[in-house]
Amino acid sequence: MTTDRMRIAIEQFVERAYAALEQTDYYRVLGMSSAASEQEIRDAYYKLAARLHPDVHGEIGDPIFRQRLTTVFSRVVEAYRVLSDPARRSEYDQTLAGGNMRISQGAKVKPQVDHGIADAHARRFYQLAQQAMDSGDARSAVMNLRIALSTEPDSALLRDALARAEAMLAGGRGK
């Protein structure tokens, strides 16, 4: 495949994955059956991570594609983190049997959109960062906040959130 064909193929894959994300369980996100072994889950994750990591597609500047790619990649990471941990996987299997595609993070309040962030893309990445922090994923939170700050570098709210996420990550409390 040529580079243009590869780019088009990844864009189409991301669009399809993004459109189906809310109806897709973690096993399907990774392309696995619920009987998959830990090694099969790990292998599937690394294959998808190599294909979908946002840094791999830096040449694609379309902000909507970048946001969707980041969302799909974040869900792949979320699926791997749940399914690679036997206790969380067992909890997830019970959640899935109840009809929920994602594992509940408890009775946390969904973060409100902060209207102090002017740029819509920065707000979206801030929301993704908040979701990552709520699930204990400081690494993804840092990544999303850095993307948000690249769009809105003067935001004190974003700088403060990034400092909290980095502190969580440095303290070993984030994944």
Backbone hydrogen bonds in HBPLUS format (Angstrom, degrees):
<---DONOR---> <-ACCEPTOR-->    atom                        ^
c    i                          cat <-CA-CA->   ^        H-A-AA   ^      H-
h    n   atom  resd res      DA  || num        DHA   H-A  angle D-A-AA Bond
n    s   type  num  typ     dist DA aas  dist angle  dist       angle   num
A0006-MET N   A0002-THR O   2.87 MM   4  6.12 154.5  1.94 151.3 159.0     1
A0007-ARG N   A0003-THR O   2.88 MM   4  6.10 159.1  1.93 150.6 156.2     2
A0008-ILE N   A0004-ASP O   2.96 MM   4  6.17 163.3  1.99 149.5 153.8     3
A0009-ALA N   A0005-ARG O   2.90 MM   4  6.04 156.5  1.96 143.7 150.7     4
A0010-ILE N   A0006-MET O   2.94 MM   4  6.20 159.5  1.98 152.1 156.6     5
A0011-GLU N   A0007-ARG O   2.95 MM   4  6.16 159.1  1.99 149.8 156.1     6
A0012-GLN N   A0008-ILE O   2.92 MM   4  6.13 159.1  1.97 150.4 155.7     7
A0013-PHE N   A0009-ALA O   2.93 MM   4  6.11 158.0  1.97 146.7 153.2     8
A0014-VAL N   A0010-ILE O   2.90 MM   4  6.05 166.5  1.92 152.1 155.2     9
A0015-GLU N   A0011-GLU O   2.99 MM   4  6.16 161.0  2.02 147.1 152.4    10
A0016-ARG N   A0012-GLN O   3.02 MM   4  6.23 164.9  2.04 152.1 155.4    11
A0017-ALA N   A0013-PHE O   2.89 MM   4  6.07 166.8  1.91 154.7 159.0    12
A0018-TYR N   A0014-VAL O   2.76 MM   4  5.82 163.1  1.79 153.2 158.3    13
A0019-ALA N   A0015-GLU O   3.03 MM   4  6.12 159.2  2.08 145.0 150.3    14
A0020-ALA N   A0016-ARG O   3.20 MM   4  6.40 143.2  2.35 143.4 152.2    15
A0021-LEU N   A0018-TYR O   3.33 MM   3  5.11 158.3  2.38  99.0 105.4    16
A0023-GLN N   A0020-ALA O   3.03 MM   3  5.54 146.4  2.14 116.6 126.6    17
A0024-THR N   A0021-LEU O   3.23 MM   3  5.16 165.7  2.25 109.0 110.4    18
A0029-VAL N   A0025-ASP O   2.91 MM   4  6.20 149.2  2.00 151.2 161.4    19
A0030-LEU N   A0026-TYR O   3.16 MM   4  6.42 150.1  2.26 144.7 150.2    20
A0031-GLY N   A0027-TYR O   2.92 MM   4  6.06 107.3  2.47 129.6 148.7    21
A0032-MET N   A0027-TYR O   2.77 MM   5  4.98 177.1  1.77 145.4 144.5    22
A0036-ALA N   A0033-SER O   3.10 MM   3  5.48 163.2  2.13 117.7 118.8    23
A0041-ILE N   A0037-SER O   3.00 MM   4  6.27 157.4  2.05 151.6 157.7    24
A0042-ARG N   A0038-GLU O   2.91 MM   4  6.13 160.3  1.95 148.2 153.8    25
A0043-ASP N   A0039-GLN O   2.88 MM   4  6.06 164.1  1.90 151.4 155.6    26
A0044-ALA N   A0040-GLU O   2.97 MM   4  6.08 161.8  2.00 145.5 150.6    27
A0045-TYR N   A0041-ILE O   2.92 MM   4  6.09 158.4  1.97 148.9 155.2    28
A0046-TYR N   A0042-ARG O   2.98 MM   4  6.24 169.7  1.99 156.6 158.3    29
A0047-LYS N   A0043-ASP O   3.03 MM   4  6.20 155.7  2.09 147.1 154.0    30
A0048-LEU N   A0044-ALA O   2.98 MM   4  6.20 163.9  2.00 150.8 154.8    31
A0049-ALA N   A0045-TYR O   2.73 MM   4  5.91 162.4  1.76 158.6 164.6    32
A0050-ALA N   A0046-TYR O   3.02 MM   4  6.07 157.3  2.08 141.2 146.4    33
A0051-ARG N   A0047-LYS O   3.21 MM   4  6.41 143.5  2.35 137.1 146.8    34
A0051-ARG N   A0048-LEU O   3.06 MM   3  5.00 120.2  2.43  93.2 108.7    35
A0052-LEU N   A0048-LEU O   2.72 MM   4  5.80 151.6  1.80 157.6 165.5    36
A0053-HIS N   A0049-ALA O   2.99 MM   4  5.33 139.0  2.16 142.1 143.4    37
A0056-VAL N   A0053-HIS O   2.92 MM   3  5.57 147.3  2.03 121.1 130.1    38
A0057-HIS N   A0054-PRO O   3.11 MM   3  5.41 143.8  2.25 105.5 115.4    39
A0060-ILE N   A0057-HIS O   3.12 MM   3  5.75 159.7  2.16 116.9 122.8    40
A0066-ARG N   A0062-ASP O   2.95 MM   4  6.23 163.2  1.98 155.9 161.3    41
A0067-GLN N   A0063-PRO O   2.97 MM   4  6.10 157.2  2.02 143.2 148.6    42
A0068-ARG N   A0064-ILE O   3.00 MM   4  6.22 162.9  2.03 149.9 154.5    43
A0069-LEU N   A0065-PHE O   2.75 MM   4  5.92 161.6  1.79 157.6 163.3    44
A0070-THR N   A0066-ARG O   2.92 MM   4  6.05 160.4  1.96 145.9 151.2    45
A0071-THR N   A0067-GLN O   2.94 MM   4  6.17 153.0  2.02 144.7 152.3    46
A0072-VAL N   A0068-ARG O   2.90 MM   4  6.14 166.7  1.92 153.9 156.8    47
A0073-PHE N   A0069-LEU O   2.82 MM   4  5.99 166.0  1.84 152.8 157.5    48
A0074-SER N   A0070-THR O   2.82 MM   4  5.92 156.1  1.88 144.3 151.3    49
A0075-ARG N   A0071-THR O   3.04 MM   4  6.31 151.3  2.13 145.5 152.7    50
A0076-VAL N   A0072-VAL O   3.01 MM   4  6.34 148.7  2.11 147.9 156.8    51
A0077-VAL N   A0073-PHE O   2.99 MM   4  6.32 159.6  2.03 153.6 158.4    52
A0078-GLU N   A0074-SER O   2.87 MM   4  6.11 159.4  1.92 146.7 153.0    53
A0079-ALA N   A0075-ARG O   2.85 MM   4  6.00 163.0  1.87 148.0 152.4    54
A0080-TYR N   A0076-VAL O   2.97 MM   4  6.20 162.5  2.00 149.2 153.9    55
A0081-ARG N   A0077-VAL O   2.90 MM   4  6.13 163.5  1.93 154.7 159.2    56
A0082-VAL N   A0078-GLU O   3.07 MM   4  6.29 154.4  2.14 150.7 156.9    57
A0083-LEU N   A0079-ALA O   2.88 MM   4  5.99 173.9  1.89 158.5 160.3    58
A0084-SER N   A0080-TYR O   2.87 MM   4  5.65 143.6  2.00 147.3 153.8    59
A0085-ASP N   A0082-VAL O   3.38 MM   3  5.67 158.2  2.43 106.5 112.7    60
A0089-ARG N   A0085-ASP O   2.75 MM   4  5.85 155.9  1.80 163.7 172.2    61
A0090-SER N   A0086-PRO O   3.03 MM   4  6.14 157.8  2.08 142.1 147.1    62
A0091-GLU N   A0087-ALA O   3.05 MM   4  6.32 161.1  2.08 146.8 152.0    63
A0092-TYR N   A0088-ARG O   2.77 MM   4  5.96 153.6  1.84 144.7 152.8    64
A0093-ASP N   A0089-ARG O   2.81 MM   4  6.07 157.0  1.86 151.9 157.6    65
A0094-GLN N   A0090-SER O   3.18 MM   4  6.50 150.6  2.27 144.6 151.4    66
A0095-THR N   A0091-GLU O   3.00 MM   4  6.31 153.3  2.07 144.9 152.9    67
A0095-THR N   A0092-TYR O   2.98 MM   3  4.81 109.0  2.50  92.1 109.5    68
A0096-LEU N   A0092-TYR O   2.68 MM   4  5.93 159.6  1.72 160.3 166.0    69
A0097-ALA N   A0093-ASP O   2.98 MM   4  6.13 149.7  2.07 137.7 145.6    70
A0098-GLY N   A0094-GLN O   3.21 MM   4  6.48 132.2  2.46 135.0 146.7    71
A0098-GLY N   A0095-THR O   3.06 MM   3  5.14 133.1  2.29  96.0 109.2    72
A0100-ASN N   A0095-THR O   3.17 MM   5  5.59 159.4  2.21 147.5 141.4    73
A0099-GLY N   A0096-LEU O   2.88 MM   3  5.06 160.9  1.92 109.9 114.6    74
A0117-ILE N   A0114-ASP O   3.31 MM   3  6.03 166.6  2.33 116.8 118.9    75
A0123-ARG N   A0119-ASP O   2.97 MM   4  6.27 155.5  2.03 150.7 157.9    76
A0124-ARG N   A0120-ALA O   3.00 MM   4  6.26 154.9  2.07 144.0 150.4    77
A0125-PHE N   A0121-HIS O   3.02 MM   4  6.29 163.0  2.05 151.9 155.5    78
A0126-TYR N   A0122-ALA O   2.89 MM   4  6.05 145.4  2.01 143.8 154.2    79
A0127-GLN N   A0123-ARG O   2.89 MM   4  6.18 155.3  1.95 149.6 155.8    80
A0128-LEU N   A0124-ARG O   2.95 MM   4  6.28 157.9  2.00 148.5 154.6    81
A0129-ALA N   A0125-PHE O   2.91 MM   4  6.06 149.8  2.01 138.8 147.2    82
A0130-GLN N   A0126-TYR O   2.88 MM   4  6.19 151.9  1.96 148.4 156.2    83
A0131-GLN N   A0127-GLN O   2.97 MM   4  6.26 157.8  2.02 151.3 156.8    84
A0132-ALA N   A0128-LEU O   2.95 MM   4  6.18 154.5  2.01 144.2 151.6    85
A0133-MET N   A0129-ALA O   2.87 MM   4  6.15 159.3  1.92 151.1 156.5    86
A0134-ASP N   A0130-GLN O   2.91 MM   4  6.13 158.5  1.96 148.5 154.4    87
A0135-SER N   A0131-GLN O   3.11 MM   4  6.37 139.5  2.28 140.8 150.8    88
A0135-SER N   A0132-ALA O   3.15 MM   3  5.19 127.8  2.44  95.0 108.5    89
A0137-ASP N   A0132-ALA O   2.73 MM   5  4.87 156.4  1.79 154.9 146.9    90
A0136-GLY N   A0133-MET O   2.94 MM   3  4.92 159.3  1.98 105.2 111.3    91
A0175-LYS N   A0136-GLY O   3.17 MM  39  6.55 146.1  2.29 144.6 154.7    92
A0141-ALA N   A0137-ASP O   3.13 MM   4  6.39 156.5  2.19 147.2 154.5    93
A0142-VAL N   A0138-ALA O   2.86 MM   4  6.08 160.2  1.90 154.2 158.0    94
A0143-MET N   A0139-ARG O   3.10 MM   4  6.38 162.3  2.13 146.9 151.5    95
A0144-ASN N   A0140-SER O   2.91 MM   4  6.14 169.7  1.92 156.0 158.0    96
A0145-LEU N   A0141-ALA O   2.88 MM   4  6.03 158.2  1.93 151.7 158.1    97
A0146-ARG N   A0142-VAL O   2.93 MM   4  6.10 152.2  2.01 149.8 157.0    98
A0147-ILE N   A0143-MET O   3.10 MM   4  6.41 153.3  2.18 146.9 154.0    99
A0148-ALA N   A0144-ASN O   2.95 MM   4  6.22 159.7  1.99 146.4 152.2   100
A0149-LEU N   A0145-LEU O   2.84 MM   4  6.04 157.9  1.89 146.8 152.8   101
A0150-SER N   A0146-ARG O   3.00 MM   4  6.18 135.4  2.20 138.0 149.3   102
A0150-SER N   A0147-ILE O   3.14 MM   3  5.13 129.0  2.41  94.5 108.1   103
A0151-THR N   A0148-ALA O   3.11 MM   3  5.41 140.2  2.27 103.4 114.2   104
A0152-GLU N   A0148-ALA O   2.96 MM   4  6.24 152.9  2.04 147.1 155.9   105
A0155-SER N   A0152-GLU O   3.37 MM   3  5.97 166.5  2.39 123.0 123.7   106
A0159-ARG N   A0155-SER O   3.06 MM   4  6.32 160.6  2.10 145.8 151.5   107
A0160-ASP N   A0156-ALA O   2.86 MM   4  6.02 160.9  1.90 151.2 156.0   108
A0161-ALA N   A0157-LEU O   2.97 MM   4  6.16 160.2  2.01 147.2 153.0   109
A0162-LEU N   A0158-LEU O   2.89 MM   4  6.06 157.3  1.94 148.7 155.0   110
A0163-ALA N   A0159-ARG O   2.97 MM   4  6.21 155.5  2.03 145.0 151.6   111
A0164-ARG N   A0160-ASP O   3.02 MM   4  6.34 156.5  2.08 149.2 155.0   112
A0165-ALA N   A0161-ALA O   2.96 MM   4  6.20 161.6  1.99 150.8 155.8   113
A0166-GLU N   A0162-LEU O   2.83 MM   4  6.00 164.5  1.86 155.7 159.9   114
A0167-ALA N   A0163-ALA O   2.94 MM   4  6.06 152.4  2.02 142.7 150.5   115
A0168-MET N   A0164-ARG O   2.94 MM   4  6.17 154.6  2.01 146.8 153.7   116
A0169-LEU N   A0165-ALA O   2.93 MM   4  6.17 157.2  1.98 147.9 154.2   117
A0170-ALA N   A0166-GLU O   2.80 MM   4  5.96 162.8  1.83 149.3 154.4   118
A0171-GLY N   A0167-ALA O   2.89 MM   4  5.96 143.3  2.03 140.6 150.3   119
A0173-ARG N   A0168-MET O   2.97 MM   5  5.31 145.7  2.09 171.4 165.3   120
A0172-GLY N   A0169-LEU O   3.07 MM   3  5.27 159.3  2.11 107.3 112.4   121
